[in-house]
């Protein structure tokens, strides 16, 4: 849209079906988004209008809500779903506080998708070989790229907590500062967009796939969650003596009750489950623990005022609005129904069948299809539309034969 049209308040409209567009570009049948495929209104959030600092020409980006022409939020909008979950907490006098940790890889351009990704050639003329985890000098070869990333983050008002090199080859992580869930979802979305745009300027490729490299840890989007009283700002997960509260237990109980049903929302792609097959770095379970990274729900070591629950299941490929909405909705379900969690686990442990999660996209979609909880929390329209879109993606994947199948199976009798 032109700047003049935007400033005049001209309404921008978009077909409802676009909200269910699958990653290959196609659409499920029209019955999943209204048989007429009528328009939605895209209404810009006035707090999320940004001049794009990486663009050589004056351009701006506005994050919009997708609303029905009658005014209410579209049930197909993941941002709208998150706003609804936040409103349900507000009705109880509570406000969620969230932080995301996003991991990503930086690669050289990959013009042939049949070939593996490679790390870029740094200023030292060499490719990283995987020995730089948590090194203070690991990104020296990428300093011009990171310098512009930092400058663009500042220009967009994206405060960062920590930035580090992760375990993978040319893999990095950013921790965004905790705050309002909608704000953090917007910031996570903007940061991923920023990364890709700045990378292109520097002749690089940023990849937020869950598992872009074999034999290498994948990329997560861990979600840290706490709850505070809206009026006082007090963390309701801790009592006056600094001990965990019943609400803290119920929040964990709700997450445990919902994680298997919501796995397809946290791990939305075929590749998501490649990451989850490495059980330590990416725990595919609904166990909870105090500071044990093998648990899907981890309680980080912290002071009582900072007591929080880390959901370690979502990957970097997850939609931040939907992943945060699903995690908070599950926690609220536990609070509303006073669900008690299982006992905490510590050390090495075997995952009980009752706390195991789907390990393929097909299994996750089947679980979501049977979930009455998902339909209660997100509505039939959203769940059925999401399933239709993701089923198309899974079918497209099965329409291709992988190099592994040709290499290993072709010689079999």
LOPA-783485 format. One record per residue (C-alpha): residue number from 1; residue in one letter; x, y, z. Coordinates in steps of 0.05 Angstrom, whole numbers, plus 5000, padded with zeros to 4 digits. Example, Ala and Ser with C-alpha at 12.3 -4.5 7.8 and 13.67 -1.06 7.14 Angstrom:
   resi   resn     c1     c2     c3
      1      A   5246   4910   5156
      2      S   5273   4979   5143
END
This chain:
   resi   resn     c1     c2     c3
      1      X   5000   5000   5000
      2      X   5024   5070   4987
      3      X   5042   5113   5046
      4      X   4988   5162   5025
      5      X   4935   5108   5023
      6      X   4956   5082   5091
      7      X   4955   5151   5123
      8      X   4887   5166   5094
      9      X   4860   5105   5130
     10      X   4844   5066   5068
     11      X   4821   4997   5087
     12      X   4864   4939   5065
     13      X   4825   4875   5052
     14      X   4848   4804   5040
     15      X   4813   4738   5023
     16      X   4799   4695   5085
     17      X   4831   4635   5052
     18      X   4900   4667   5055
     19      X   4902   4652   5130
     20      X   4901   4578   5112
     21      X   4951   4581   5054
     22      X   4998   4522   5062
     23      X   5074   4529   5057
     24      X   5075   4505   4984
     25      X   5027   4561   4965
     26      X   4962   4522   4956
     27      X   4897   4524   4995
     28      X   4851   4472   5025
     29      X   4779   4469   5000
     30      X   4739   4533   5008
     31      X   4692   4502   5060
     32      X   4747   4510   5111
     33      X   4748   4586   5105
     34      X   4677   4602   5084
     35      X   4652   4577   5018
     36      X   4648   4647   4988
     37      X   4721   4662   5008
     38      X   4701   4732   5027
     39      X   4747   4787   5051
     40      X   4777   4803   5118
     41      X   4800   4872   5139
     42      X   4873   4880   5158
     43      X   4875   4931   5214
     44      X   4945   4957   5232
     45      X   4965   4956   5305
     46      X   4987   5028   5316
     47      X   5043   5003   5363
     48      X   5072   4958   5310
     49      X   5085   5004   5251
     50      X   5159   5005   5234
     51      X   5205   5039   5184
     52      X   5248   4983   5155
     53      X   5320   5002   5170
     54      X   5351   4952   5122
     55      X   5313   4978   5062
     56      X   5350   5025   5014
     57      X   5283   5057   4996
     58      X   5235   5086   5047
     59      X   5190   5028   5066
     60      X   5150   5010   5128
     61      X   5118   4948   5156
     62      X   5054   4946   5196
     63      X   5033   4885   5236
     64      X   4958   4877   5227
     65      X   4900   4841   5259
     66      X   4857   4801   5211
     67      X   4785   4820   5228
     68      X   4718   4802   5198
     69      X   4685   4859   5161
     70      X   4634   4860   5217
     71      X   4689   4879   5266
     72      X   4705   4817   5307
     73      X   4772   4781   5302
     74      X   4775   4725   5252
     75      X   4777   4657   5285
     76      X   4830   4637   5233
     77      X   4878   4691   5258
     78      X   4934   4665   5302
     79      X   4947   4735   5329
     80      X   4873   4739   5345
     81      X   4876   4672   5381
     82      X   4932   4698   5425
     83      X   4895   4762   5442
     84      X   4835   4720   5462
     85      X   4877   4677   5510
     86      X   4907   4740   5541
     87      X   4836   4769   5551
     88      X   4815   4705   5587
     89      X   4873   4715   5636
     90      X   4855   4788   5644
     91      X   4784   4769   5664
     92      X   4815   4731   5723
     93      X   4858   4791   5742
     94      X   4921   4758   5714
     95      X   4971   4778   5662
     96      X   5019   4728   5630
     97      X   5092   4746   5623
     98      X   5130   4712   5567
     99      X   5200   4709   5538
    100      X   5223   4671   5476
    101      X   5291   4641   5461
    102      X   5300   4634   5386
    103      X   5355   4592   5354
    104      X   5374   4598   5280
    105      X   5429   4578   5231
    106      X   5469   4623   5185
    107      X   5491   4590   5120
    108      X   5522   4606   5054
    109      X   5472   4613   4997
    110      X   5442   4546   4979
    111      X   5420   4548   4906
    112      X   5411   4473   4900
    113      X   5363   4446   4952
    114      X   5387   4375   4939
    115      X   5454   4394   4970
    116      X   5466   4403   5045
    117      X   5472   4472   5076
    118      X   5543   4497   5089
    119      X   5568   4550   5137
    120      X   5589   4615   5105
    121      X   5661   4634   5091
    122      X   5680   4684   5144
    123      X   5727   4743   5142
    124      X   5783   4695   5159
    125      X   5770   4657   5094
    126      X   5747   4594   5130
    127      X   5682   4557   5143
    128      X   5664   4543   5215
    129      X   5675   4470   5234
    130      X   5630   4465   5295
    131      X   5678   4479   5353
    132      X   5653   4548   5370
    133      X   5595   4534   5417
    134      X   5589   4591   5469
    135      X   5655   4621   5444
    136      X   5663   4696   5452
    137      X   5699   4699   5385
    138      X   5656   4650   5346
    139      X   5621   4703   5304
    140      X   5682   4743   5284
    141      X   5674   4723   5211
    142      X   5603   4748   5213
    143      X   5614   4814   5248
    144      X   5588   4859   5192
    145      X   5523   4818   5190
    146      X   5513   4819   5265
    147      X   5530   4893   5270
    148      X   5473   4909   5222
    149      X   5427   4860   5259
    150      X   5440   4896   5325
    151      X   5430   4964   5292
    152      X   5365   4942   5259
    153      X   5339   4913   5324
    154      X   5352   4979   5359
    155      X   5316   5017   5302
    156      X   5256   4971   5309
    157      X   5254   4976   5384
    158      X   5272   4902   5395
    159      X   5308   4898   5462
    160      X   5354   4837   5467
    161      X   5376   4802   5530
    162      X   5432   4755   5508
    163      X   5461   4733   5441
    164      X   5504   4671   5437
    165      X   5533   4618   5392
    166      X   5495   4553   5402
    167      X   5516   4480   5396
    168      X   5506   4472   5321
    169      X   5553   4492   5264
    170      X   5540   4567   5252
    171      X   5480   4564   5299
    172      X   5462   4623   5343
    173      X   5410   4640   5395
    174      X   5377   4705   5418
    175      X   5339   4714   5483
    176      X   5287   4768   5478
    177      X   5269   4807   5541
    178      X   5207   4782   5578
    179      X   5142   4820   5573
    180      X   5071   4820   5547
    181      X   5057   4757   5506
    182      X   5029   4795   5445
    183      X   5088   4841   5445
    184      X   5137   4783   5449
    185      X   5102   4746   5393
    186      X   5106   4809   5350
    187      X   5179   4818   5368
    188      X   5196   4746   5352
    189      X   5161   4752   5285
    190      X   5197   4817   5269
    191      X   5264   4789   5290
    192      X   5258   4729   5244
    193      X   5238   4775   5186
    194      X   5296   4821   5202
    195      X   5346   4764   5204
    196      X   5327   4740   5135
    197      X   5327   4809   5103
    198      X   5394   4830   5132
    199      X   5424   4763   5114
    200      X   5406   4773   5041
    201      X   5442   4840   5041
    202      X   5505   4805   5065
    203      X   5502   4747   5017
    204      X   5480   4699   5072
    205      X   5421   4653   5085
    206      X   5387   4650   5153
    207      X   5348   4586   5164
    208      X   5296   4577   5219
    209      X   5281   4505   5202
    210      X   5276   4460   5262
    211      X   5331   4413   5237
    212      X   5370   4438   5176
    213      X   5433   4395   5188
    214      X   5439   4321   5202
    215      X   5479   4299   5263
    216      X   5472   4369   5292
    217      X   5424   4397   5345
    218      X   5362   4430   5317
    219      X   5335   4500   5330
    220      X   5283   4512   5383
    221      X   5238   4569   5406
    222      X   5233   4557   5480
    223      X   5177   4596   5514
    224      X   5186   4621   5586
    225      X   5121   4636   5621
    226      X   5099   4666   5687
    227      X   5036   4699   5713
    228      X   5029   4763   5752
    229      X   4970   4798   5785
    230      X   4946   4852   5738
    231      X   4939   4903   5794
    232      X   5002   4891   5834
    233      X   5050   4857   5786
    234      X   5064   4802   5837
    235      X   5086   4735   5809
    236      X   5029   4688   5829
    237      X   5073   4627   5819
    238      X   5107   4643   5887
    239      X   5074   4657   5954
    240      X   5097   4707   6007
    241      X   5147   4656   6034
    242      X   5177   4646   5965
    243      X   5147   4576   5958
    244      X   5110   4550   5896
    245      X   5035   4563   5896
    246      X   4976   4519   5877
    247      X   4968   4562   5815
    248      X   5039   4544   5795
    249      X   5023   4470   5801
    250      X   4957   4477   5763
    251      X   4991   4515   5706
    252      X   5041   4457   5698
    253      X   4984   4407   5703
    254      X   4948   4443   5646
    255      X   5010   4442   5603
    256      X   5018   4368   5615
    257      X   4945   4357   5596
    258      X   4951   4396   5532
    259      X   5020   4384   5503
    260      X   5005   4320   5466
    261      X   4941   4349   5436
    262      X   4978   4413   5416
    263      X   5043   4382   5390
    264      X   5023   4398   5318
    265      X   5019   4471   5339
    266      X   5087   4471   5371
    267      X   5119   4427   5318
    268      X   5082   4445   5254
    269      X   5125   4415   5199
    270      X   5152   4348   5176
    271      X   5222   4372   5193
    272      X   5200   4391   5263
    273      X   5203   4318   5284
    274      X   5274   4310   5258
    275      X   5293   4358   5314
    276      X   5252   4321   5366
    277      X   5286   4254   5353
    278      X   5347   4280   5392
    279      X   5316   4271   5461
    280      X   5364   4311   5504
    281      X   5370   4375   5465
    282      X   5297   4374   5444
    283      X   5256   4335   5495
    284      X   5193   4305   5464
    285      X   5155   4293   5528
    286      X   5108   4326   5577
    287      X   5150   4311   5639
    288      X   5168   4370   5684
    289      X   5230   4381   5725
    290      X   5270   4432   5764
    291      X   5327   4453   5718
    292      X   5331   4388   5678
    293      X   5337   4400   5603
    294      X   5313   4330   5587
    295      X   5243   4350   5609
    296      X   5194   4382   5561
    297      X   5173   4429   5617
    298      X   5232   4457   5655
    299      X   5231   4502   5716
    300      X   5296   4543   5709
    301      X   5336   4558   5772
    302      X   5314   4627   5794
    303      X   5292   4670   5852
    304      X   5219   4664   5874
    305      X   5201   4730   5841
    306      X   5224   4701   5774
    307      X   5193   4632   5781
    308      X   5170   4610   5712
    309      X   5156   4550   5668
    310      X   5197   4538   5605
    311      X   5162   4500   5549
    312      X   5219   4468   5510
    313      X   5177   4434   5456
    314      X   5167   4490   5405
    315      X   5217   4494   5348
    316      X   5243   4555   5312
    317      X   5196   4538   5256
    318      X   5134   4548   5300
    319      X   5087   4607   5290
    320      X   5103   4649   5352
    321      X   5032   4674   5360
    322      X   5003   4604   5357
    323      X   5057   4571   5400
    324      X   5050   4623   5455
    325      X   4974   4620   5451
    326      X   4973   4545   5456
    327      X   5022   4543   5515
    328      X   4985   4596   5554
    329      X   4917   4567   5538
    330      X   4939   4499   5564
    331      X   4964   4531   5628
    332      X   4899   4569   5638
    333      X   4860   4504   5627
    334      X   4899   4474   5685
    335      X   4884   4534   5730
    336      X   4810   4535   5713
    337      X   4804   4460   5727
    338      X   4855   4457   5784
    339      X   4895   4402   5749
    340      X   4952   4372   5789
    341      X   5017   4355   5754
    342      X   5053   4289   5759
    343      X   5112   4287   5807
    344      X   5173   4325   5782
    345      X   5229   4282   5752
    346      X   5304   4292   5762
    347      X   5366   4260   5733
    348      X   5361   4207   5680
    349      X   5290   4182   5671
    350      X   5245   4140   5627
    351      X   5185   4176   5598
    352      X   5119   4144   5618
    353      X   5071   4128   5562
    354      X   5022   4178   5591
    355      X   5072   4235   5582
    356      X   5100   4216   5514
    357      X   5083   4260   5454
    358      X   5070   4246   5380
    359      X   5136   4235   5343
    360      X   5113   4248   5271
    361      X   5071   4302   5239
    362      X   5020   4250   5219
    363      X   5012   4226   5290
    364      X   5009   4297   5316
    365      X   4954   4316   5267
    366      X   4914   4254   5285
    367      X   4920   4273   5359
    368      X   4898   4344   5344
    369      X   4839   4318   5303
    370      X   4814   4278   5362
    371      X   4825   4334   5413
    372      X   4763   4362   5444
    373      X   4807   4408   5486
    374      X   4836   4441   5423
    375      X   4766   4453   5396
    376      X   4743   4482   5462
    377      X   4802   4530   5467
    378      X   4812   4550   5394
    379      X   4745   4534   5361
    380      X   4725   4484   5308
    381      X   4737   4532   5251
    382      X   4810   4543   5268
    383      X   4826   4470   5286
    384      X   4793   4442   5224
    385      X   4825   4494   5178
    386      X   4893   4483   5209
    387      X   4887   4408   5200
    388      X   4866   4416   5127
    389      X   4925   4460   5111
    390      X   4976   4416   5147
    391      X   4948   4353   5116
    392      X   4961   4384   5047
    393      X   5033   4397   5068
    394      X   5043   4326   5093
    395      X   5013   4297   5029
    396      X   5060   4340   4988
    397      X   5119   4313   5028
    398      X   5097   4241   5015
    399      X   5092   4257   4941
    400      X   5169   4261   4938
    401      X   5221   4206   4944
    402      X   5281   4227   4985
    403      X   5355   4214   4969
    404      X   5358   4167   5030
    405      X   5304   4123   4999
    406      X   5340   4119   4932
    407      X   5408   4108   4965
    408      X   5388   4055   5016
    409      X   5325   4021   4990
    410      X   5337   4016   4914
    411      X   5387   3959   4923
    412      X   5342   3918   4968
    413      X   5314   3853   4941
END
